[in-house]
Amino acid sequence: MAIESKLLDVGPSDQNIVDLFQGEWSSRMPGDLVAEPGHAELFADHRLHWANTLIGPFADLDVLELGPLEGAHATLLEGLGARSVTSVEANPRAFLKCLCVKELFGLTRTRFKLGSFLPYLESCGRYDAVIACGVLYHMAEPLRLLDLITARTDRVFLWTHVHQADIVGTRGDRALFWPPLPIDGTPYRGARRLYPDIAKSWQGFSGGGESHAVWLERDSLLAYFRDRGFTVTIDFDESDHVNGPALALCARR
């Protein structure tokens, strides 16, 4: 754990804020800030700019973000002119990192909320757009999440891993999957996947709260949106992603 209770004996700096969670970051920080072991370029994410052209522009929209992780996408959304960003994060340490990022980059139109986005979606109003990057494949009930999202908006950006029986990750993931099956009462199929123990043991783990998740098959994910009247566009299609096939999807109804 990077956070300590002792008083600092150095002057204030942005790096001091980042160092509260040193060794736990997933994102690479902009500028000269060093956030170990962060390597993901989420503060300069081309996927958000792509989504801005397809389901945006985000300027003057009220956007709901599910699982903000470390606040990078909220920072981008403010930069793209979003009227408001509501970001809901269930992981307490990730939430605290989001608050650090809010302070570091002076976010004024973003509200980070601590709690599960599932009950939030059940009771919130409608949003102009929903951003769900890196959360669907952590769900034990992915169709429940999609049902809630599509009840709250007509514009969705989603990045997720998908299951393809002949392609999985390169880290021994094949042994973690059950064979894909139809999801009860639906025409859609998914494969149950256990979380590896090594992932859950990392302090910066950002996965789901269950022992497993269900990865939707690629064709089932696309069919789900099309069956509900959305026009779907795919990009950033990575069948060779190290953690398993992945894609970015923009859906508009």
NUROVO-191129 format. One record per residue: residue in one letter; chain; residue number from 1; y, x, z of N, C-alpha, C in turn. Coordinates in steps of 0.1 Angstrom, whole numbers, padded with zeros to 4 digits. Each point is the difference from the previous one (the first is absolute). Last residue first. Example, Ala and Ser with C-alpha at 12.3 -4.5 7.8 and 13.67 -1.06 7.14 Angstrom:
{lumpa S; A; 2; {-0022; 0128; 0071}; {0011; 0009; 0000}; {0011; -0008; 0008}}
{lumpa A; A; 1; {-0057; 0003; -0001}; {0012; -0009; 0000}; {0012; 0009; 0000}}
This chain:
{lumpa R; A; 253; {0049; -0290; -0317}; {-0004; -0013; -0004}; {0013; -0008; -0003}}
{lumpa R; A; 252; {-0022; 0054; 0004}; {0012; -0008; 0001}; {-0004; -0014; -0005}}
{lumpa A; A; 251; {-0019; 0053; 0017}; {-0004; -0014; -0004}; {0013; -0009; 0002}}
{lumpa C; A; 250; {-0019; 0056; -0003}; {0012; -0009; 0002}; {-0004; -0014; -0005}}
{lumpa L; A; 249; {-0028; 0048; 0017}; {0001; -0013; -0006}; {0013; -0007; 0002}}
{lumpa A; A; 248; {-0030; 0050; 0003}; {0011; -0007; 0004}; {0001; -0012; -0009}}
{lumpa L; A; 247; {-0045; 0031; 0016}; {0010; -0005; -0010}; {0012; -0006; 0006}}
{lumpa A; A; 246; {-0051; 0031; 0008}; {0012; -0006; 0005}; {0008; -0005; -0012}}
{lumpa P; A; 245; {-0052; 0023; 0017}; {0008; -0006; -0010}; {0012; -0007; 0006}}
{lumpa G; A; 244; {-0020; 0038; 0031}; {-0005; -0012; -0007}; {0009; -0005; -0010}}
{lumpa N; A; 243; {0009; 0039; 0026}; {-0005; -0010; 0010}; {-0006; -0012; -0006}}
{lumpa V; A; 242; {0020; 0035; -0027}; {-0009; 0007; 0009}; {-0007; -0010; 0010}}
{lumpa H; A; 241; {0016; -0015; -0049}; {0006; 0003; 0013}; {-0010; 0005; 0010}}
{lumpa D; A; 240; {-0006; -0014; -0048}; {-0004; 0012; 0006}; {0007; 0004; 0013}}
{lumpa S; A; 239; {0010; -0038; -0028}; {-0014; -0002; 0003}; {-0006; 0013; 0007}}
{lumpa E; A; 238; {0050; -0023; -0006}; {-0007; 0013; 0003}; {-0015; -0002; 0003}}
{lumpa D; A; 237; {0049; -0023; -0020}; {-0014; -0003; 0001}; {-0008; 0013; 0001}}
{lumpa F; A; 236; {0049; -0015; -0004}; {-0005; 0009; 0010}; {-0015; -0002; 0003}}
{lumpa D; A; 235; {0020; -0043; -0019}; {0003; 0014; -0004}; {-0005; 0009; 0012}}
{lumpa I; A; 234; {0001; -0056; -0020}; {-0007; 0011; 0007}; {0006; 0013; -0005}}
{lumpa T; A; 233; {0012; -0057; 0002}; {0002; 0012; -0007}; {-0006; 0011; 0009}}
{lumpa V; A; 232; {-0001; -0058; -0005}; {-0003; 0012; 0007}; {0002; 0012; -0010}}
{lumpa T; A; 231; {0014; -0055; 0011}; {-0001; 0010; -0011}; {-0001; 0014; 0007}}
{lumpa F; A; 230; {-0014; -0049; 0023}; {0008; 0012; -0001}; {-0002; 0007; -0013}}
{lumpa G; A; 229; {-0022; -0041; 0019}; {0011; -0002; -0009}; {0009; 0012; -0001}}
{lumpa R; A; 228; {-0043; -0006; 0023}; {0011; -0007; 0007}; {0013; 0000; -0007}}
{lumpa D; A; 227; {-0040; 0022; -0016}; {-0005; -0014; 0004}; {0011; -0008; 0007}}
{lumpa R; A; 226; {0007; 0046; -0009}; {0001; -0008; -0013}; {-0005; -0014; 0003}}
{lumpa F; A; 225; {-0004; 0031; 0035}; {0014; -0003; -0003}; {0001; -0009; -0012}}
{lumpa Y; A; 224; {-0043; 0014; 0012}; {0006; -0008; 0011}; {0014; -0004; -0004}}
{lumpa A; A; 223; {-0024; 0030; -0028}; {-0003; -0015; -0002}; {0006; -0008; 0011}}
{lumpa L; A; 222; {0003; 0047; 0004}; {0008; -0005; -0011}; {-0002; -0015; -0002}}
{lumpa L; A; 221; {-0027; 0020; 0032}; {0014; 0001; 0004}; {0009; -0006; -0011}}
{lumpa S; A; 220; {-0046; 0005; -0009}; {0003; -0011; 0009}; {0014; -0001; 0005}}
{lumpa D; A; 219; {-0016; 0036; -0027}; {0001; -0012; -0008}; {0003; -0012; 0009}}
{lumpa R; A; 218; {-0007; 0042; 0022}; {0012; 0000; -0009}; {0002; -0013; -0007}}
{lumpa E; A; 217; {-0026; 0000; 0046}; {-0002; 0005; -0013}; {0012; -0001; -0008}}
{lumpa L; A; 216; {0006; 0003; 0053}; {-0003; -0009; -0011}; {-0004; 0007; -0013}}
{lumpa W; A; 215; {-0006; 0015; 0052}; {0007; 0004; -0012}; {-0004; -0010; -0011}}
{lumpa V; A; 214; {-0001; -0001; 0056}; {-0006; -0004; -0012}; {0009; 0003; -0012}}
{lumpa A; A; 213; {-0009; 0023; 0053}; {0009; -0008; -0009}; {-0008; -0004; -0012}}
{lumpa H; A; 212; {-0010; 0017; 0055}; {-0002; 0001; -0014}; {0011; -0008; -0007}}
{lumpa S; A; 211; {-0001; 0005; 0047}; {-0008; 0011; -0003}; {-0003; 0002; -0015}}
{lumpa E; A; 210; {0047; -0022; 0018}; {-0014; -0003; 0000}; {-0008; 0012; -0002}}
{lumpa G; A; 209; {0048; -0002; -0002}; {-0005; 0000; 0013}; {-0014; -0003; 0002}}
{lumpa G; A; 208; {0026; 0026; -0043}; {-0001; -0013; 0007}; {-0006; 0001; 0014}}
{lumpa G; A; 207; {0025; 0044; -0021}; {-0009; -0010; -0005}; {0000; -0013; 0008}}
{lumpa S; A; 206; {0022; 0046; 0004}; {0008; -0012; -0004}; {-0008; -0011; -0005}}
{lumpa F; A; 205; {0000; 0050; 0031}; {-0008; -0010; -0008}; {0008; -0012; -0002}}
{lumpa G; A; 204; {0011; 0043; 0025}; {0009; -0007; -0010}; {-0008; -0010; -0009}}
{lumpa Q; A; 203; {-0021; 0027; 0034}; {0010; -0008; 0007}; {0009; -0007; -0010}}
{lumpa W; A; 202; {-0053; 0010; -0009}; {0014; 0007; -0002}; {0010; -0009; 0006}}
{lumpa S; A; 201; {-0046; -0013; -0002}; {0003; 0010; 0011}; {0013; 0006; -0001}}
{lumpa K; A; 200; {-0020; -0030; -0033}; {0005; -0007; 0012}; {0004; 0009; 0012}}
{lumpa A; A; 199; {-0019; 0018; -0040}; {0013; -0006; -0003}; {0006; -0007; 0012}}
{lumpa I; A; 198; {-0043; 0019; 0001}; {0010; 0011; 0000}; {0014; -0006; -0003}}
{lumpa D; A; 197; {-0040; -0028; 0000}; {0005; 0004; 0013}; {0011; 0010; 0000}}
{lumpa P; A; 196; {-0007; -0035; -0041}; {-0006; 0012; 0005}; {0006; 0004; 0014}}
{lumpa Y; A; 195; {-0004; -0051; -0019}; {0010; 0011; 0002}; {-0008; 0013; 0004}}
{lumpa L; A; 194; {-0023; -0040; -0030}; {0002; 0005; 0014}; {0011; 0011; -0001}}
{lumpa R; A; 193; {-0009; -0043; -0035}; {0001; 0015; 0002}; {0003; 0003; 0014}}
{lumpa R; A; 192; {-0017; -0042; -0038}; {0004; 0004; 0014}; {-0001; 0015; 0001}}
{lumpa A; A; 191; {0011; -0030; -0045}; {-0010; 0009; 0006}; {0005; 0004; 0014}}
{lumpa G; A; 190; {0008; -0045; -0036}; {0005; 0011; 0007}; {-0011; 0008; 0006}}
{lumpa R; A; 189; {0015; -0045; -0037}; {-0010; 0009; 0006}; {0007; 0012; 0007}}
{lumpa Y; A; 188; {0009; -0056; -0018}; {0004; 0014; 0001}; {-0009; 0008; 0008}}
{lumpa P; A; 187; {0002; -0049; -0009}; {-0006; 0007; -0011}; {0003; 0015; 0001}}
{lumpa T; A; 186; {-0006; -0033; 0044}; {0010; 0003; -0010}; {-0008; 0007; -0012}}
{lumpa G; A; 185; {-0018; -0014; 0044}; {0007; -0011; -0005}; {0010; 0003; -0011}}
{lumpa D; A; 184; {-0016; 0042; 0027}; {-0005; -0014; 0003}; {0010; -0011; -0006}}
{lumpa I; A; 183; {-0005; 0047; -0024}; {0006; -0004; 0013}; {-0002; -0015; 0002}}
{lumpa P; A; 182; {-0033; 0034; -0029}; {0011; -0010; -0001}; {0005; -0003; 0014}}
{lumpa L; A; 181; {-0018; 0049; -0007}; {-0006; -0013; 0001}; {0012; -0010; -0002}}
{lumpa P; A; 180; {-0015; 0057; -0002}; {0009; -0010; -0002}; {-0006; -0014; -0001}}
{lumpa P; A; 179; {-0022; 0042; 0028}; {0001; -0005; -0013}; {0010; -0012; -0001}}
{lumpa W; A; 178; {0010; 0036; 0037}; {-0011; -0009; -0002}; {0001; -0005; -0015}}
{lumpa F; A; 177; {0021; 0048; 0020}; {0001; -0013; -0006}; {-0013; -0008; 0000}}
{lumpa L; A; 176; {0009; 0047; 0015}; {0007; -0009; 0009}; {0001; -0015; -0006}}
{lumpa A; A; 175; {-0020; 0039; -0022}; {-0009; -0004; 0011}; {0007; -0010; 0009}}
{lumpa R; A; 174; {0024; 0020; -0036}; {-0010; -0009; -0006}; {-0009; -0005; 0012}}
{lumpa D; A; 173; {0036; 0033; 0005}; {0003; -0014; 0002}; {-0012; -0009; -0004}}
{lumpa G; A; 172; {0009; 0050; 0000}; {-0011; -0006; 0006}; {0001; -0015; 0003}}
{lumpa R; A; 171; {0035; 0025; -0022}; {-0002; 0006; 0014}; {-0012; -0007; 0007}}
{lumpa T; A; 170; {0022; -0009; -0044}; {-0007; 0012; -0001}; {-0003; 0006; 0014}}
{lumpa G; A; 169; {0006; -0054; -0018}; {0007; 0012; 0003}; {-0009; 0012; 0000}}
{lumpa V; A; 168; {-0015; -0040; -0030}; {0006; 0000; 0013}; {0007; 0013; 0002}}
{lumpa I; A; 167; {-0026; -0030; -0042}; {0010; 0010; 0004}; {0005; -0003; 0014}}
{lumpa D; A; 166; {-0032; -0027; -0022}; {-0004; 0013; -0006}; {0010; 0010; 0004}}
{lumpa A; A; 165; {0006; -0046; 0014}; {-0013; 0005; 0005}; {-0004; 0014; -0005}}
{lumpa Q; A; 164; {0048; -0019; 0011}; {-0007; 0001; -0012}; {-0013; 0006; 0003}}
{lumpa H; A; 163; {0045; -0022; 0028}; {-0014; 0005; -0001}; {-0005; -0001; -0014}}
{lumpa V; A; 162; {0052; 0009; 0020}; {-0009; -0010; -0004}; {-0014; 0006; -0001}}
{lumpa H; A; 161; {0053; 0011; 0024}; {-0013; 0004; -0005}; {-0009; -0012; -0004}}
{lumpa T; A; 160; {0055; -0003; -0001}; {-0013; -0001; 0008}; {-0011; 0008; -0006}}
{lumpa W; A; 159; {0055; -0020; -0002}; {-0008; 0011; -0004}; {-0012; 0000; 0010}}
{lumpa L; A; 158; {0040; -0037; -0018}; {-0011; 0003; 0009}; {-0006; 0013; -0006}}
{lumpa F; A; 157; {0043; -0039; -0003}; {-0004; 0014; -0004}; {-0011; 0004; 0010}}
{lumpa V; A; 156; {0023; -0051; -0016}; {-0009; 0009; 0008}; {-0001; 0014; -0006}}
{lumpa R; A; 155; {0025; -0053; -0002}; {0001; 0013; -0005}; {-0006; 0010; 0010}}
{lumpa D; A; 154; {0006; -0047; 0007}; {-0005; 0000; -0014}; {0001; 0014; -0006}}
{lumpa T; A; 153; {-0007; -0020; 0055}; {0008; 0006; -0011}; {-0006; -0002; -0014}}
{lumpa R; A; 152; {-0019; -0015; 0042}; {0013; 0003; 0005}; {0009; 0006; -0011}}
{lumpa A; A; 151; {-0047; -0013; -0003}; {0006; -0012; 0005}; {0015; 0003; 0004}}
{lumpa T; A; 150; {-0029; 0035; -0015}; {0004; -0009; -0011}; {0005; -0013; 0004}}
{lumpa I; A; 149; {-0014; 0031; 0034}; {0010; 0006; -0008}; {0005; -0010; -0011}}
{lumpa L; A; 148; {-0037; -0012; 0026}; {0012; -0001; 0008}; {0012; 0006; -0008}}
{lumpa D; A; 147; {-0043; 0003; -0019}; {0003; -0014; 0002}; {0014; -0001; 0007}}
{lumpa L; A; 146; {-0020; 0042; -0002}; {0006; -0004; -0013}; {0004; -0014; 0000}}
{lumpa L; A; 145; {-0022; 0016; 0039}; {0014; 0006; -0002}; {0006; -0004; -0013}}
{lumpa R; A; 144; {-0044; -0014; 0008}; {0010; -0007; 0009}; {0014; 0006; -0002}}
{lumpa L; A; 143; {-0035; 0020; -0023}; {0004; -0012; -0006}; {0009; -0008; 0009}}
{lumpa P; A; 142; {-0021; 0041; 0015}; {0011; 0002; -0009}; {0005; -0013; -0007}}
{lumpa E; A; 141; {-0025; 0015; 0045}; {0000; -0012; -0008}; {0012; 0000; -0010}}
{lumpa A; A; 140; {-0009; 0038; 0026}; {-0014; -0006; 0001}; {-0001; -0013; -0008}}
{lumpa M; A; 139; {0037; 0041; -0010}; {-0003; -0014; 0006}; {-0015; -0003; 0000}}
{lumpa H; A; 138; {0025; 0039; -0018}; {-0003; 0002; 0014}; {-0004; -0014; 0006}}
{lumpa Y; A; 137; {0014; 0006; -0046}; {-0013; 0006; 0002}; {-0003; 0003; 0014}}
{lumpa L; A; 136; {0043; -0018; -0012}; {-0011; -0010; -0003}; {-0014; 0006; 0003}}
{lumpa V; A; 135; {0043; 0025; 0005}; {-0005; -0008; 0011}; {-0012; -0008; -0003}}
{lumpa G; A; 134; {0031; 0031; -0027}; {-0009; 0007; 0009}; {-0005; -0008; 0011}}
{lumpa C; A; 133; {0041; -0020; -0021}; {-0005; 0013; -0005}; {-0009; 0007; 0010}}
{lumpa A; A; 132; {0028; -0046; -0012}; {-0012; 0003; 0008}; {-0006; 0012; -0005}}
{lumpa I; A; 131; {0047; -0033; -0003}; {-0005; 0013; -0003}; {-0012; 0002; 0009}}
{lumpa V; A; 130; {0029; -0045; -0020}; {-0008; 0006; 0011}; {-0005; 0013; -0005}}
{lumpa A; A; 129; {0044; -0036; -0011}; {-0010; 0009; -0005}; {-0008; 0005; 0012}}
{lumpa D; A; 128; {0032; -0035; 0005}; {0002; 0002; -0015}; {-0011; 0009; -0005}}
{lumpa Y; A; 127; {-0010; -0031; 0043}; {0008; 0012; -0004}; {0001; 0001; -0015}}
{lumpa R; A; 126; {-0010; -0041; 0041}; {-0003; 0006; -0013}; {0009; 0012; -0002}}
{lumpa G; A; 125; {-0013; -0015; 0051}; {0004; -0007; -0012}; {-0003; 0008; -0013}}
{lumpa C; A; 124; {-0030; 0004; 0046}; {0013; 0003; -0005}; {0003; -0009; -0012}}
{lumpa S; A; 123; {-0042; 0000; 0025}; {0011; -0008; 0006}; {0013; 0003; -0006}}
{lumpa E; A; 122; {-0043; 0022; -0011}; {-0004; -0014; 0002}; {0012; -0009; 0004}}
{lumpa L; A; 121; {0004; 0048; -0005}; {-0001; -0007; -0013}; {-0003; -0015; 0002}}
{lumpa Y; A; 120; {-0002; 0028; 0038}; {0014; -0002; -0005}; {0001; -0008; -0013}}
{lumpa P; A; 119; {-0042; 0012; 0019}; {0006; -0012; 0006}; {0015; -0001; -0004}}
{lumpa L; A; 118; {-0021; 0037; -0020}; {-0008; -0012; -0003}; {0006; -0012; 0007}}
{lumpa F; A; 117; {0016; 0046; 0006}; {0006; -0008; -0010}; {-0008; -0013; -0004}}
{lumpa S; A; 116; {0004; 0028; 0048}; {-0009; -0002; -0011}; {0008; -0009; -0010}}
{lumpa G; A; 115; {0029; 0032; 0033}; {-0010; -0011; 0001}; {-0008; -0001; -0013}}
{lumpa L; A; 114; {0051; 0018; 0011}; {-0013; 0005; 0005}; {-0009; -0012; 0003}}
{lumpa K; A; 113; {0045; 0010; -0034}; {-0006; -0009; 0010}; {-0014; 0006; 0004}}
{lumpa F; A; 112; {0050; 0015; -0026}; {-0014; 0003; 0002}; {-0005; -0009; 0012}}
{lumpa R; A; 111; {0042; -0003; -0037}; {-0004; -0004; 0013}; {-0015; 0003; 0001}}
{lumpa T; A; 110; {0045; 0014; -0033}; {-0014; -0001; 0002}; {-0003; -0003; 0015}}
{lumpa R; A; 109; {0043; 0010; -0022}; {-0005; -0013; -0005}; {-0015; -0002; 0002}}
{lumpa T; A; 108; {0025; 0041; 0011}; {0008; -0011; 0006}; {-0005; -0014; -0004}}
{lumpa L; A; 107; {-0014; 0057; 0003}; {-0003; -0012; -0006}; {0007; -0012; 0008}}
{lumpa G; A; 106; {0001; 0053; 0002}; {0011; -0010; 0002}; {-0003; -0014; -0007}}
{lumpa F; A; 105; {-0027; 0043; 0005}; {0006; -0003; -0012}; {0010; -0012; 0000}}
{lumpa L; A; 104; {-0024; 0018; 0039}; {0003; 0011; -0008}; {0008; -0003; -0012}}
{lumpa E; A; 103; {-0015; -0035; 0029}; {0011; 0008; 0006}; {0003; 0012; -0009}}
{lumpa K; A; 102; {-0036; -0026; -0013}; {0011; -0009; 0000}; {0013; 0008; 0005}}
{lumpa V; A; 101; {-0042; 0021; 0004}; {0005; 0000; -0014}; {0013; -0009; -0001}}
{lumpa C; A; 100; {-0023; -0001; 0041}; {0006; 0013; -0002}; {0006; 0001; -0014}}
{lumpa L; A; 99; {-0024; -0038; 0010}; {0013; 0000; 0007}; {0007; 0013; -0001}}
{lumpa C; A; 98; {-0044; -0003; -0018}; {0010; -0008; -0008}; {0014; 0000; 0006}}
{lumpa K; A; 97; {-0035; 0019; 0025}; {0004; 0009; -0011}; {0010; -0007; -0009}}
{lumpa L; A; 96; {-0020; -0026; 0033}; {0010; 0010; 0006}; {0005; 0010; -0010}}
{lumpa F; A; 95; {-0034; -0030; -0013}; {0012; -0007; 0002}; {0011; 0009; 0006}}
{lumpa A; A; 94; {-0044; 0017; -0005}; {0007; -0001; -0013}; {0013; -0008; 0002}}
{lumpa R; A; 93; {-0026; 0003; 0038}; {0006; 0013; -0003}; {0006; 0000; -0014}}
{lumpa P; A; 92; {-0021; -0041; 0015}; {0011; 0004; 0008}; {0006; 0014; -0004}}
{lumpa N; A; 91; {-0025; -0035; -0033}; {-0004; 0012; 0007}; {0013; 0005; 0008}}
{lumpa A; A; 90; {0001; -0039; -0028}; {-0008; -0002; 0011}; {-0003; 0012; 0009}}
{lumpa E; A; 89; {0042; -0019; -0035}; {-0010; 0011; 0002}; {-0007; -0002; 0013}}
{lumpa V; A; 88; {0037; -0022; -0039}; {-0008; -0003; 0011}; {-0012; 0010; 0002}}
{lumpa S; A; 87; {0053; -0009; -0023}; {-0012; 0009; -0001}; {-0009; -0003; 0013}}
{lumpa T; A; 86; {0044; -0020; -0033}; {-0008; -0003; 0013}; {-0013; 0008; -0001}}
{lumpa V; A; 85; {0051; 0002; -0026}; {-0014; 0004; 0000}; {-0006; -0003; 0014}}
{lumpa S; A; 84; {0045; -0016; -0034}; {-0006; 0002; 0013}; {-0014; 0005; -0002}}
{lumpa R; A; 83; {0030; 0000; -0036}; {0009; -0007; 0009}; {-0005; 0002; 0015}}
{lumpa A; A; 82; {-0010; 0036; -0040}; {-0005; -0012; 0006}; {0009; -0006; 0010}}
{lumpa G; A; 81; {0004; 0041; -0030}; {0010; -0011; 0002}; {-0006; -0013; 0006}}
{lumpa L; A; 80; {-0018; 0046; -0010}; {0000; -0008; -0012}; {0008; -0013; 0002}}
{lumpa G; A; 79; {-0006; 0030; 0036}; {0007; 0008; -0010}; {0001; -0008; -0013}}
{lumpa E; A; 78; {-0025; -0018; 0036}; {0015; 0000; 0003}; {0008; 0007; -0011}}
{lumpa L; A; 77; {-0046; 0003; -0004}; {0004; -0014; -0003}; {0015; -0002; 0004}}
{lumpa L; A; 76; {-0021; 0042; 0011}; {0002; -0002; -0015}; {0005; -0014; -0003}}
{lumpa T; A; 75; {-0011; 0008; 0044}; {0011; 0009; -0003}; {0003; -0002; -0015}}
{lumpa A; A; 74; {-0038; -0020; 0016}; {0012; -0008; 0005}; {0013; 0008; -0004}}
{lumpa H; A; 73; {-0041; 0021; -0008}; {0003; -0010; -0010}; {0011; -0009; 0004}}
{lumpa A; A; 72; {-0014; 0034; 0031}; {0005; 0006; -0013}; {0003; -0011; -0010}}
{lumpa G; A; 71; {-0018; -0003; 0047}; {0013; -0004; -0004}; {0005; 0005; -0013}}
{lumpa E; A; 70; {-0044; 0005; 0023}; {0010; 0009; 0006}; {0014; -0003; -0006}}
{lumpa L; A; 69; {-0039; -0034; -0002}; {-0005; 0013; 0003}; {0011; 0009; 0007}}
{lumpa P; A; 68; {-0002; -0049; -0016}; {0010; 0010; -0005}; {-0004; 0014; 0003}}
{lumpa G; A; 67; {-0022; -0050; -0001}; {-0005; 0013; 0003}; {0009; 0011; -0005}}
{lumpa L; A; 66; {0013; -0042; -0022}; {-0011; 0000; 0009}; {-0005; 0014; 0002}}
{lumpa E; A; 65; {0049; -0026; -0016}; {-0010; 0011; -0001}; {-0010; 0000; 0010}}
{lumpa L; A; 64; {0039; -0034; -0025}; {-0009; 0002; 0011}; {-0010; 0011; -0004}}
{lumpa V; A; 63; {0053; -0016; -0017}; {-0014; 0006; -0003}; {-0007; 0001; 0013}}
{lumpa D; A; 62; {0045; -0024; -0027}; {-0006; 0001; 0014}; {-0015; 0004; -0002}}
{lumpa L; A; 61; {0042; 0011; -0036}; {-0012; -0007; 0004}; {-0003; 0002; 0014}}
{lumpa D; A; 60; {0035; 0022; -0027}; {0004; -0014; 0005}; {-0012; -0009; 0003}}
{lumpa A; A; 59; {-0013; 0041; -0028}; {0014; -0002; 0004}; {0002; -0014; 0004}}
{lumpa F; A; 58; {-0040; 0018; -0020}; {0000; -0003; 0014}; {0014; -0003; 0006}}
{lumpa P; A; 57; {-0017; -0009; -0053}; {0004; 0011; 0009}; {0001; -0005; 0015}}
{lumpa G; A; 56; {-0040; -0007; -0018}; {0014; 0000; 0005}; {0009; -0004; -0011}}
{lumpa I; A; 55; {-0047; 0006; -0005}; {0002; -0012; 0008}; {0014; 0000; 0006}}
{lumpa L; A; 54; {-0010; 0034; -0032}; {-0009; -0011; -0004}; {0002; -0013; 0009}}
{lumpa T; A; 53; {0024; 0043; 0005}; {0002; -0005; -0014}; {-0008; -0012; -0004}}
{lumpa N; A; 52; {-0004; 0022; 0043}; {0014; -0005; -0001}; {0002; -0006; -0014}}
{lumpa A; A; 51; {-0041; 0022; 0009}; {0001; -0013; 0005}; {0014; -0006; -0001}}
{lumpa W; A; 50; {-0005; 0045; -0010}; {-0007; -0008; -0010}; {0000; -0015; 0004}}
{lumpa H; A; 49; {0017; 0030; 0031}; {0009; -0001; -0011}; {-0006; -0008; -0012}}
{lumpa L; A; 48; {-0027; 0010; 0037}; {0010; -0010; 0004}; {0011; -0001; -0011}}
{lumpa R; A; 47; {-0034; 0032; -0006}; {-0006; -0013; 0000}; {0010; -0011; 0003}}
{lumpa H; A; 46; {0009; 0047; 0003}; {0002; -0006; -0013}; {-0006; -0014; -0001}}
{lumpa D; A; 45; {0018; 0029; 0043}; {-0012; -0007; -0005}; {0003; -0007; -0013}}
{lumpa A; A; 44; {0021; 0031; 0037}; {0003; 0001; -0014}; {-0011; -0006; -0009}}
{lumpa F; A; 43; {-0004; 0001; 0047}; {0015; -0002; -0001}; {0005; 0002; -0014}}
{lumpa L; A; 42; {-0046; 0007; 0010}; {0003; -0014; 0001}; {0015; -0003; 0000}}
{lumpa E; A; 41; {-0036; 0038; -0009}; {0014; -0001; -0004}; {0004; -0014; 0000}}
{lumpa A; A; 40; {-0038; 0029; 0029}; {0002; -0011; -0009}; {0014; -0002; -0003}}
{lumpa H; A; 39; {-0017; 0032; 0032}; {-0001; 0005; -0014}; {0003; -0011; -0010}}
{lumpa G; A; 38; {0000; 0016; 0058}; {0004; -0009; -0011}; {0000; 0006; -0014}}
{lumpa P; A; 37; {-0015; 0012; 0049}; {-0004; 0007; -0013}; {0004; -0008; -0012}}
{lumpa E; A; 36; {0034; 0009; 0030}; {-0014; 0004; -0002}; {-0009; -0011; 0004}}
{lumpa A; A; 35; {0052; 0007; -0015}; {-0008; -0010; 0007}; {-0014; 0003; -0003}}
{lumpa V; A; 34; {0053; 0020; -0006}; {-0014; 0004; -0001}; {-0008; -0010; 0009}}
{lumpa L; A; 33; {0051; 0002; -0028}; {-0007; -0004; 0012}; {-0015; 0003; -0002}}
{lumpa D; A; 32; {0038; 0007; -0031}; {-0006; 0011; 0007}; {-0008; -0004; 0012}}
{lumpa G; A; 31; {0007; -0035; -0041}; {0009; 0011; 0004}; {-0008; 0011; 0007}}
{lumpa P; A; 30; {-0024; -0047; 0002}; {0010; 0005; -0010}; {0007; 0013; 0006}}
{lumpa M; A; 29; {-0051; -0012; 0015}; {0014; -0004; 0002}; {0009; 0005; -0011}}
{lumpa R; A; 28; {-0053; -0014; 0000}; {0008; 0011; -0001}; {0015; -0004; 0001}}
{lumpa S; A; 27; {-0044; -0027; 0021}; {0011; 0001; -0010}; {0006; 0014; 0000}}
{lumpa S; A; 26; {-0033; -0014; 0033}; {-0006; -0001; -0013}; {0010; 0003; -0012}}
{lumpa W; A; 25; {-0003; 0016; 0056}; {0007; -0006; -0011}; {-0009; -0001; -0013}}
{lumpa E; A; 24; {-0008; 0020; 0046}; {-0005; -0014; -0003}; {0006; -0006; -0012}}
{lumpa G; A; 23; {0010; 0044; 0019}; {-0014; 0000; -0001}; {-0006; -0014; -0003}}
{lumpa Q; A; 22; {0046; 0002; 0024}; {-0005; 0011; -0008}; {-0015; 0000; 0000}}
{lumpa F; A; 21; {0036; -0031; 0019}; {-0013; -0004; -0005}; {-0006; 0011; -0009}}
{lumpa L; A; 20; {0042; 0006; 0022}; {-0007; -0009; 0009}; {-0014; -0003; -0004}}
{lumpa D; A; 19; {0032; 0024; -0028}; {-0010; 0008; 0008}; {-0007; -0009; 0011}}
{lumpa V; A; 18; {0036; -0017; -0027}; {-0012; 0001; -0008}; {-0011; 0007; 0009}}
{lumpa I; A; 17; {0042; -0002; 0018}; {-0005; -0013; -0001}; {-0013; 0000; -0007}}
{lumpa N; A; 16; {0024; 0040; 0002}; {-0005; -0003; 0014}; {-0007; -0014; -0001}}
{lumpa Q; A; 15; {0024; 0015; -0038}; {-0014; 0006; 0001}; {-0006; -0003; 0014}}
{lumpa D; A; 14; {0045; -0012; -0009}; {-0009; -0010; -0006}; {-0015; 0006; 0001}}
{lumpa S; A; 13; {0035; 0015; 0038}; {-0002; 0002; -0015}; {-0010; -0011; -0005}}
{lumpa P; A; 12; {0029; 0021; 0049}; {-0005; -0011; -0008}; {-0002; 0004; -0015}}
{lumpa G; A; 11; {-0003; 0040; 0036}; {0009; -0010; -0004}; {-0006; -0011; -0009}}
{lumpa V; A; 10; {-0030; 0026; 0037}; {0007; 0003; -0012}; {0010; -0011; -0004}}
{lumpa D; A; 9; {-0033; 0001; 0036}; {0010; 0009; 0003}; {0007; 0006; -0012}}
{lumpa L; A; 8; {-0028; -0048; 0018}; {0002; 0010; -0010}; {0011; 0010; 0004}}
{lumpa L; A; 7; {-0034; -0029; 0034}; {0013; 0000; -0007}; {0001; 0011; -0010}}
{lumpa K; A; 6; {-0047; -0025; 0014}; {0009; 0010; 0004}; {0013; 0000; -0008}}
{lumpa S; A; 5; {-0040; -0027; -0007}; {0010; -0006; 0009}; {0010; 0010; 0004}}
{lumpa E; A; 4; {-0029; -0004; -0048}; {-0001; 0006; 0014}; {0011; -0006; 0008}}
{lumpa I; A; 3; {-0029; -0007; -0050}; {0011; -0005; 0009}; {-0002; 0006; 0014}}
{lumpa A; A; 2; {-0033; 0006; -0036}; {0012; 0009; -0001}; {0011; -0004; 0010}}
{lumpa M; A; 1; {-0056; -0003; 0001}; {0012; -0008; 0000}; {0012; 0009; 0000}}
